């Protein structure tokens, strides 16, 4: 007497599981690649929006926004008034170029709130010192900025427009004031800062420096050949801090091309020996980086964006970050 088997045998079950496993092994990487391509495209389009806003700002105002509106605690040019006296604290605010283009991004209400107190944001003050902003501690603090950090300003800093965030940059939601992009100061970075920090802040060779605005005539290399904005990562960490409305050399929204693309700080891997102490990655390396494989997106002064591989010829990469080096550079594809 024979019985009909309605169920599957062990061999059939194992065969089905094998097929499912093989299919998943093929499909999951493909799905992940598609998702990363989508994230990469969003980052790319955000950069185009940002540099296009900078271009429109220049058309309206006659110059591009400064990297940082105010000075640090410097006591020489350009941090002197017309009588040669050091600027007051409210003239040393850390408000950056991203804040200045908010009208071009249809975000005027946020800008009005940010600038509602004298010297905001982050003038020399106790709040700046507590926030680990080295250029803006209490050394040059005065009464002109007392009480600048109002609840409304703090709320405005936490309302970062979506265009300043890249979905590949996994900044925790508990840091709503952090960004995924920074303006390019030029080639002078941490090694120069050790010798002469003024040359990094005020005399750098890129598009965005402290307390100085540049016009299109200041870019003989051509706006299409000059990096304005690039990607950053981990803006919520101290070594790579990146507050979207704050300009601090080699950290918050102001970076250099002294190091190759995707050179990450050593962080917990840094040691106390002399070799590590000389490694720029153990301090504020201040370079550009992304979570996309093998490169990063960059926005240029004429309003276009390009993908640059992290193995790009280093002199070419640095040439793209200067405004008047007269270098000859190749053309790069716009498509990320």
C-alpha positions in Angstrom: 0.0 0.0 0.0 1.5 3.3 -1.1 0.9 6.7 0.6 0.9 10.0 -1.3 3.3 12.5 0.0 1.8 16.0 0.2 4.9 17.7 1.8 8.4 18.4 0.7 11.2 16.1 1.5 14.5 17.1 3.1 16.3 17.3 -0.2 13.7 19.6 -1.8 13.8 21.9 1.3 17.6 22.1 1.2 17.5 22.8 -2.6 15.0 25.7 -2.1 17.1 27.1 0.8 20.2 27.0 -1.4 18.4 28.9 -4.2 17.1 31.5 -1.7 20.6 31.9 -0.3 22.2 32.3 -3.8 19.5 34.8 -4.8 20.0 36.9 -1.7 23.8 36.8 -2.1 23.3 38.3 -5.6 20.4 40.7 -4.8 21.5 42.3 -1.5 24.8 43.8 -2.8 22.9 45.1 -5.9 20.2 46.7 -3.7 22.9 48.2 -1.5 24.7 49.6 -4.5 21.5 51.1 -5.8 20.8 52.7 -2.5 24.3 54.1 -2.3 24.0 55.5 -5.8 20.8 57.2 -4.8 22.5 58.7 -1.7 25.5 59.8 -3.8 23.3 61.5 -6.3 21.5 63.4 -3.5 24.8 64.6 -2.2 25.8 65.6 -5.7 22.6 67.5 -6.3 22.9 69.3 -2.9 26.3 70.6 -3.8 25.0 71.9 -7.1 22.2 73.7 -5.2 24.7 75.2 -2.8 27.2 76.5 -5.3 24.4 77.8 -7.5 23.1 79.8 -4.5 26.7 81.2 -4.1 26.7 82.2 -7.7 23.4 83.9 -7.4 24.6 85.6 -4.2 27.6 87.0 -6.1 25.3 88.3 -8.9 23.2 90.2 -6.4 25.8 91.4 -3.9 28.8 91.8 -6.2 31.0 89.3 -4.3 30.9 85.8 -2.9 30.2 85.3 0.8 33.2 85.2 3.1 34.1 81.9 4.6 33.6 83.5 8.0 32.0 86.9 8.4 34.0 88.0 11.5 37.6 87.8 12.6 39.0 85.5 15.2 40.8 87.0 18.1 43.5 88.6 15.9 44.9 92.0 16.6 46.3 93.0 13.2 44.9 93.4 9.7 42.2 92.6 8.7 41.0 92.6 12.3 41.4 96.3 12.8 38.8 99.1 12.3 39.4 102.2 10.2 41.2 103.8 13.1 43.6 100.9 13.5 41.9 99.7 16.7 41.1 96.0 17.3 37.6 95.1 16.3 34.9 94.6 19.0 33.6 91.2 19.9 30.4 91.5 17.9 32.6 92.1 14.7 34.4 88.7 15.3 31.3 86.5 15.0 31.8 83.0 13.5 28.8 83.3 11.2 29.8 81.6 7.9 29.2 81.8 4.2 26.5 79.1 4.3 24.4 81.4 6.5 24.8 84.3 4.1 23.3 82.3 1.2 20.1 81.4 3.0 18.1 84.0 1.1 19.2 82.3 -2.2 17.9 79.0 -0.6 14.5 80.5 0.3 15.4 80.4 4.0 15.3 84.1 4.9 13.4 83.5 8.2 16.2 81.3 9.5 18.8 83.9 8.7 16.8 86.7 10.4 16.6 84.6 13.6 20.3 83.7 13.5 21.3 87.4 13.3 18.8 88.7 15.9 21.5 89.3 18.5 24.7 91.4 18.2 27.6 89.2 17.1 25.7 86.0 16.5 26.6 83.4 15.9 29.4 82.4 18.3 31.3 85.7 18.9 34.1 85.5 21.4 32.3 84.4 24.5 32.0 81.9 27.2 29.6 79.9 25.0 32.2 79.8 22.3 34.8 78.5 24.7 32.5 75.9 26.0 31.6 74.8 22.5 35.3 74.2 21.8 35.7 76.9 19.1 39.3 77.8 19.5 39.2 81.1 17.6 36.4 82.5 19.7 37.1 82.0 23.3 37.0 84.7 26.1 40.3 86.3 25.2 38.7 89.1 23.1 35.2 89.0 24.7 33.5 92.3 25.6 30.0 93.5 26.6 28.8 94.0 23.0 27.8 90.3 22.7 26.5 89.6 26.2 23.5 87.3 26.1 23.7 86.6 22.3 22.8 82.9 22.6 19.0 83.2 22.9 16.6 80.2 22.8 15.4 81.5 19.4 19.0 81.5 18.0 19.7 78.1 19.3 16.5 76.8 17.7 17.4 78.4 14.4 20.9 76.7 14.5 19.1 73.4 15.0 16.9 74.0 11.9 19.6 73.1 9.3 18.2 73.2 5.8 18.1 69.7 4.3 20.4 70.8 1.4 23.4 70.9 3.9 23.1 67.2 4.8 24.2 64.1 2.8 22.3 60.9 3.5 25.6 58.9 3.3 27.0 60.9 6.2 25.4 59.2 9.2 25.2 62.2 11.6 23.1 61.2 14.6 19.7 63.0 14.9 20.9 64.3 18.3 23.2 66.7 16.4 20.7 68.7 14.3 23.1 71.6 13.8 25.8 69.6 11.9 26.4 69.6 8.1 28.0 67.3 5.5 29.7 70.0 3.4 32.4 72.6 3.9 33.8 75.5 2.0 37.4 75.3 0.6 40.0 77.7 2.1 42.7 76.5 -0.2 45.9 74.5 0.1 47.2 75.8 3.5 46.1 73.5 6.3 47.3 72.2 9.6 51.0 72.3 8.9 50.8 76.0 8.0 48.6 76.7 11.1 51.4 75.4 13.3 53.8 78.0 11.8 51.4 80.9 11.1 47.7 80.5 11.6 47.1 84.0 10.0 48.1 82.5 6.6 45.5 79.8 7.0 42.7 82.1 8.1 43.3 85.3 6.2 45.8 84.7 3.4 44.9 81.2 2.1 44.8 80.7 -1.6 41.3 79.3 -2.0 37.8 80.8 -2.3 36.8 81.2 1.3 38.8 82.9 4.1 38.1 84.9 7.2 36.5 88.4 7.1 37.2 88.9 3.4 34.9 88.7 0.4 36.1 87.8 -3.1 34.5 88.6 -6.5 34.7 86.7 -9.8 37.6 88.9 -10.8 39.7 87.4 -8.0 39.6 84.0 -9.8 41.9 84.2 -12.8 42.1 80.4 -12.8 38.4 80.5 -13.7 35.4 79.7 -11.5 34.9 76.5 -13.4 38.3 75.4 -12.2 38.0 76.3 -8.6 36.6 74.1 -5.8 34.1 76.0 -3.7 32.5 73.3 -1.6 33.2 69.6 -0.8 31.9 66.7 1.2 32.8 66.1 4.9 32.0 63.3 7.4 31.4 62.9 11.1 30.5 66.5 11.8 29.2 65.5 15.3 32.7 64.4 16.4 35.2 66.9 18.1 38.0 66.2 15.6 35.8 66.7 12.6 33.2 69.2 14.0 31.0 70.7 11.3 28.3 73.1 12.6 26.4 74.3 9.5 26.3 78.1 10.4 29.8 78.3 12.0 33.1 79.1 10.3 36.3 77.8 12.1 39.5 77.1 10.2 40.0 73.4 9.3 36.9 72.4 11.2 33.4 73.9 11.1 32.6 74.3 7.3 36.1 75.5 6.4 38.5 72.9 5.1 41.7 72.7 3.0 43.3 70.4 0.4 46.5 69.9 2.3 45.7 66.2 2.7 44.3 63.9 0.0 40.6 63.2 -0.3 39.4 60.7 2.3 42.3 61.1 4.7 40.5 60.5 8.0 41.7 61.6 11.5 43.5 58.9 13.5 41.2 59.5 16.5 41.6 56.8 19.0 44.4 55.3 17.0 46.7 58.3 17.6 49.6 57.6 19.9 51.9 59.8 21.9 55.1 59.1 20.2 57.0 61.7 18.2 56.0 60.2 14.8 52.3 60.4 15.6 52.7 63.9 17.0 54.0 65.0 13.5 51.1 63.2 11.7 48.6 65.9 10.6 45.8 63.3 11.0 46.3 63.4 14.8 45.2 67.0 15.0 42.8 69.1 12.9 43.7 67.7 9.5 40.8 69.6 8.1 40.4 67.8 4.8 37.5 66.7 2.6 36.0 63.2 2.8 32.9 61.2 2.1 31.3 57.8 2.9 31.0 57.0 -0.8 33.6 54.5 -2.1 36.7 55.8 -3.7 36.1 59.6 -3.8 33.9 62.5 -3.0 31.6 65.1 -4.6 32.7 68.7 -5.0 31.0 71.9 -6.1 32.7 74.5 -8.3 32.5 78.3 -8.5 30.6 78.4 -11.8 27.7 76.3 -10.3 28.6 72.8 -11.5 29.5 69.8 -9.4 31.9 67.0 -10.1 33.0 63.7 -8.7 36.7 63.4 -7.8 38.3 60.0 -7.2 40.4 59.8 -4.1 43.4 58.7 -6.2 43.3 61.9 -8.2 46.8 63.2 -9.0 47.5 65.2 -5.8 49.0 68.3 -7.5 45.9 68.5 -9.7 43.6 68.2 -6.7 45.4 71.1 -5.0 45.4 73.1 -8.2 41.6 72.8 -8.3 41.4 74.4 -4.8 43.4 77.6 -5.6 41.9 80.7 -7.1 44.9 82.2 -8.9 47.6 79.6 -9.3 47.5 79.6 -13.1 47.6 75.8 -13.2 46.3 73.8 -16.1 43.8 71.2 -14.9 41.9 68.5 -16.8 38.1 68.5 -17.1 36.0 66.2 -14.9 32.7 64.5 -15.5 29.7 66.1 -13.8 27.8 62.8 -13.4 28.6 61.3 -9.9 
